[in-house]
Amino acid sequence: MVRVLAPFVCAVTLSVCVASPAHAQSPSLLIEDMTWTEVRDAIAAGKTTAVYYAGSIEQNGPGMALGKHLFLAHYIAQKIAEQLGNALVYPTMPFAPTGDPTPEHKTGHMRFAGSVNVSDEAFGLIARGIAESARAAGFKNVVMMSDHGGAGQTALEKVAKDLDATWGPAGVHVYYIRDTYFKEKEQMRAYAAEHKIAVDAHAGFDDTSQVMFIDRDHKWIRREKLVKDDGKGGTGVTGDQTIGTVTLGEMFVGYKIKDAVDQIRSLVK
């Protein structure tokens, strides 16, 4: 009898052991992982801030995947929501203004294969649509930020300012969170100056390190193809990718999370 039951007991025990970690996981803060009733109930329970973090698909040299900003925005937005404690995250916007795509006179990142451009207007309209959706769902605060620089930052700032002026009197606020991008860049430049490193402008040691830190499955970095800017612009890199490290990435990503959380807490009362 013992021999007959032993395999059954082991199988039941194994199934419990395998299932336990899944049950132990914290509920996702990404609305894409939730049902509509779960979003409704989370808002009713106090998660009244919606985080909208835009990324970009753009060239980052021959050694780093085009989705750099998308990967970072998706990761960092969740960490921001976790630290805030009262927030849920809207899906990451994958596209941003990146240059003129017209074949006869391509500019910016659009000179490199795989980069994707949306107009400033389209970028702003999508952000507006997300904010309108968050208000309809019952969120009281919408915070907007972008991992990509350039015109997209200006577009988000304008959308947030316009909507906050319109909705604010009714108790719904929209805020542009500039520190996630700009303050971290200031901190990076201070680190570079202290360690006598050339300032990173695009896809250099700053960005590369951040992707190294979150790239747990080693999918997005081609270490043998990382480059140092040659001054000719042919690689798409402005900076030195070759000195990027996971440790630096952890520091820079940490700056973004803290900078965002600090600014949001100063605005959302």
N, C-alpha and C positions, 0 to 999 in steps of 0.2 A: 504493500500500500504506500509506503514511504517512497519507494522508487517511482511509483506511478505519479504521485503528487509533486515530487521534486521538480520536474521540468515545468509543471504548471505554476508552482510557486515562484520559481525563478523568472518565468516569463512575466508574471504579474508584477513582481518586484522590479524587473527591468523596465516595464512600461511606465511604472510610477516614477522611477528614477529619471527616465528620459523626458517624461512630461513635465516634471517639476520645474525645471528652469524656465520653460515657456510661461507657466503660471506665475512665476516669480518676477517676470519682467514688468517694468513700470508701464502704465498706459502711454501710448504714443501721444505726442503733442502736435503731430502733423495732421491737419484735418483730412488730408488725402487717405490716411489710414483709418479714419473714423466713419461711423455711420452718421446720418443727419441727426438722429435722436441723441447720439453721444455728444455731438457738437452742441446741440441745444441744451443738454443737461450740464455740460461743462461750463457753458456761459452762465447758466442759472446758478451754478455752484461757485461762481466768482472769477472764472477765467474770461475777463471782459476786455482783454487787450489782444488785438490781432497783429501778428508780425508778418510784414511783407518784405522779403529780402530778394532783390533782383540779382541775377548773375549775368553771364555773357558767354557766347561761343566765339572764340577768337584765337588767332595764332599766338603761340607762346614759344616759338623757336622749334627746332627739330627734336628737342628732348623732353617736351612737356605737352600733354594732351590739350586739345582745344577747349575742353570743358572746365578748365581751371576755376574760373569764377563761379560756374554752376556748382561744382563740387564743394567749394568753400562756403558759398551762400547756404546751401542745403544743410551742411554740417553746423555752421555757426548759428544759423537761425534757431535750430533746436536747442543749442546750448544757452542762447539768450533767453529763450522761453523757460527753460529749466530754472535758470537763476532768478528770473522775474517771479516765477511761481503763480502768476495770474494770467498767463498768455497761451495762445495757440498759434500755430504757424500755418500760414497760407502757402500753397504750392510755389516753388521757386520759379521765378520768371527766367527762362533760359537765354533770352535775347536782349540786345541793347544796341544803341547807335554805335557803330564801329568804323564808319568810313563810307565813302561814296562807292557804290557797287557798279556804277556805269562802266562798261568795258573800256570805253575810250579814255577815261581818266579816273581810274580807281585810286582811292586814297586810303590812308590809315591801314587798319588791319585787313581791309578788303583787297589789298594787293597780294594777300597770301591765301592759298587754297584752303577751303573749309570754314573760313570765318563767315559769320552771319550778321547781317545788318538789318535793323528796323529803324525807321525814321524817328526823330525826336517826338513828333506828334503821336505816332503809333505807340511808342514806349509810354508816353504820358497818358494816353487814353486807356491802355491796359491797366496802369496803376490806378487810374480813376475808377475803372470797372471793378477792380479788386476791393477798393475802399467802399464803393457802393454796395458790393456784395456783403462785406463785413458788417456794414451798418444794418443791412436788411436782416442779417442773422441775429443781430442783437448786441454786437460788440460796442463798447463805449469809447474805445480808443483804438486807433489804427496807427501803427508806427512803420514808416517806410525807409528803406535804406538800400544801397546797392554796393556790390563788391567791385564793380567796374567804374572807372573814373569817367571824365569827359562829360558830354552833353546830357547823359542820363541822370547825373546828379542834379543838374539844373532843372531838368524836367520834373523830377520827384519833388524837389523843393517847391516848385510852382504849384504842382497839384496839391501838395499838403497844405500850403498856405491858402489856396483858394477854397478848398473844401472845409478847412477848419474855420475860416471866416463865415462860411455859409451854415455849417452844421453846429458850430460851437455853441451858439445861443440855446440850442435844443439839447445840449449835453453830450454831443458826440464830437470827439476831437481827433484830428489827423495831424501827426507830427512827422517831420522829416528828420531823420537821425543821421547827421553828417559825420559824427565822430567815429562811427564804425570804419569809415574809409579815411577821412582826412586826418583825424588825430593819430590813427595807427601809422599813417605815412610820416607824420612828424616824429613819432617815436622811433620809427625805422631809421629816419635820417639822423637822428641824434645818436643812435647806436652805430651807424655807419661812420659818423664823424669821430666818435670816441675810439673806434677800432681801425680808423684810417682805411675805410672801404669806400670805393667809388659809389656815389649815390645811385640807388636803384630806381630806374624810371619805368621799365616794363619787362616783366618776366625774368627779373634778375634774382638775386639771392633771397629777397623777401618772399616773392610769390612762390619760388621754387621750394623754399623751406616749408612754407605753409602746406603746400600740396604733399610734400614728403611726409609731413606729420599726420595728415588724415588718410594717406594712401596705404591703408593697412594691408590691402591685397596686392600691392605693387603693380597696379595696372596703368598708372598715369604718368610715370616718370621713366624715361629711357636714359639711364645714368651715363651710358657710353656716348650719348649724343648731346649732353648738356654743353653749353658753349659760353664763352666770354665774349661780350660785345667787341666786334672788330672795328667799329667806327664807320663801317660802310653801309650798314642797314640791311644787309642781305639775309641775315638770319632771323630778323624780327625781334631780337633780344636787345634791350638797352640795359646793360648791367652785367653781372657775372653770376651765372647759374651754378658754376662749378664749385662755389664755396657754400652752397646751400646745405643745411643739415636739419635733421629731425628736431634736434634740440632748439635751434633757432625758430623753426616752424611752430613749435609748441609755445614759445614766447610770443611770437607775433600774432598767432591765433588767439592766445590769451588776452593780448592787448585789445583786439577787436571785440571780443566778448565783453570784457570789462568796460571798455569805452562806450559800447552800445548800452549796456545795462545802466551805467551811471547816468548817461544822458536821458534815457527813457524815464528813470526814476525821478530825475529832476523836473520832468515835464508832466508826467502822469501822477496826479495827486489822488 
